[in-house]
Amino acid sequence: MAKKTRRPAVVGVVIFVVLAAVGWNALSWFEPEPVEYITAPVEKRDIEETVLATGVLEGSKQVAVGAQVTGQLKSMNVSVGDRVTKGQLLAEIDPVLQRNDLNRAMAELKNAKASRRAREAMLRYYELEFKRQREMNAQAAASVSELENARAQLESAKAEIEALEAQISQAEIQVETAKANLGFTKIVAPMDGVVIATKFEQGQTLVSTQEAPTLLILANLDTMTVKAQISEADVTKVKSGQEANFTVLGDPDRQYNGILRTIKLAPDNISDNGSVSNSTTAVYYSGVLEAPNPDYSLRVAMTAQVSIIINRQSQTLSIPISALDPEQEISGAQHKVRVLVNGQPEDRTIETGIRDNVYVQVLSGLNDGDNVILGDSLSVPVDGETSVVIGG
């Protein structure tokens, strides 16, 4: 009989254990999962506030070397890429036309001087004749008409000599002009630089009429300039002397440093009469940035992405901009952020300063080493600067 009473008790215990286990698991199903927070540390780092612009590279000094006289290009002594020094012979135009003009001008000058000498001899004769007629008239040996005729001849000779003096001056100018034009057949470098373009080849005829045709272009590539287009929304933030840096499309990983030298006071779309176009396009002002080019890696007409540094703070407390929720902005500089303290979120009011594209300066409200909450792991991607913390 004893064995029969023990079996129900054992079955009851087993049933109780099974029900307890099922109940425990059922409770765990309804227990909320712990929240995972994405955080970033409050750290000291360098922050630069910049104005962005796009620009085009040019040589610091660029000169179009033209032909000032007409003729056939007799020789072209340089090619694209050649470095030249000031005064170096670059090209020569056949000088036959200019030499003929000089010979002609010198002949005309010589003829004008010979005519002056002949008229000076006649002037001396008329002076003597007038003197003789005046003495004879005083002695009543000559008539008044003869005296007046001698006077007229003398005055006429003087006038002719004055005209010849003017003719000689004009002939001398023509000689100097012809000499200059003959000199212009030898085209020399006006500065040290590099030939970046040539427009004509040997044997071609150059025609210089109203303006000199461009033969080649020289540029100083030791220092480059960037003509940056600065938006009207940013132009009031920049000024001459500010540091800047830029990259070029062909080498975006290399940064070049320079100085903003000048900013134009009028936009590029201003017309010749001083009025600004009324088009709906954006208004841009040109800023000129200078940068050294020691290895000549920068070239003319490259496109540059420019960052003009308008403020810089070194080793200042900062947090990622993504920690700022626009809906929690109190004022332009005050924001509410959440900080993870002992696994629990805590609201803080902070004051911010300058910012770059990634980080914002913290002036007050946070301490070095605090962890600001960026969000949770379901809504914010994790990167190398953030960490996932499981809250209690």
Secondary structure, 3 states (H helix, E strand, C coil): CHHHHHHHHHHHHHHHHHHHHHHHHHHHHHCCCCCEEEEEECEEEEEEEEEEEEEEEEEEEEEEEECCCCEEEEEECCCCCCEECCCCEEEEECCHHHHHHHHHHHHHHHHHHHHHHHHHHHHHHHHHHHHHHHHHHHCCCCCHHHHHHHHHHHHHHHHHHHHHHHHHHHHHHHHHHHHHHHHHCEEECCCCEEEEEECCCCCCEECCCCCCCEEEEEEEEEEEEEEEEEECCCHHHCCCCCEEEEEECCEEEEEEEEEEEEECCCCCCECCCCCECCCCCCCEEEEEEEEECCCCCCCCCCEEEEEEEEEEEEEEEEEEHHHCCHHHECCCCEEEEEEEECCEEEEEEEEEEEECCCEEEEEECCCCCCEEEEEECCCCCCCCCCEEEECC
